Amino acid sequence: MATPKILVLPGSTRTGSHNVKLAALAAKELALIDIDVTRISLADYPLPLYEGDLEANAGAPANAFKLKQMIMAHHGVFIASPEYSASVTPTLKNAIDWVSRVRERGDPSYAAFKGRVFAISSASPGRSGGLLSLMALRQILELGCGALVIPEQVAIPQADHAFDDMDNIADTGTANLFRAQLARLVDMARLMM
């Protein structure tokens, strides 16, 4: 059976971010089941704040093209999304906005979001685990970009205490749900190959 390529990215670039930790755990879990996984940071793709006049006058920045190409080189994408003001981080939203605008070689609109599957999770110090972020991200990806987002999602509350000394999810039930979500992402990504 062919091995899908999965891209893992956190929606935060903050030092000590729970979602950077969650993304690292996703990459580790995927590697343990012999999946071809790439983990990136949005810090490696700095982008100006999206603004239509900037795009019209200067075109899309090189990092928007690079990020789009990175996404398109994978069959599945896992995003660990922090919650800011009941939504996604400005960094993540800005990256999605720029990538959604990039056109190359006659690509259709939202080319990076079509033909691959997305999975979303969140870790937050709050009681909801970043659930509002996941609701907003699902709306952006599905309704805004036409992406296929699997229904399974994991929101990890009280993230300050949710990980053990090895940066694994401490609660067995939550850890099992997380692994099941990743397995579903892999299964769906295989269908995209």
Buried (B, 14 or more C-beta within 10 A) or exposed (E): EEBBBBBBBBBBBEEEBBBBBBBBBBBBBBBEEEBBBBBBEBEEBEBEEBEEEEBEEEEBBEBBBBBBEBBBEBBBBBBBBBBBEEBBBEBBBBBBBBBBBBEEEEEEEBBBBBEBBBBBBBBBBBEBBBBBBBBBBBBBBBEBBBBBBBEBBBBBBBBEEBBEEEEBBBBEEBBEBBBEBBBBBBEBBBEBE
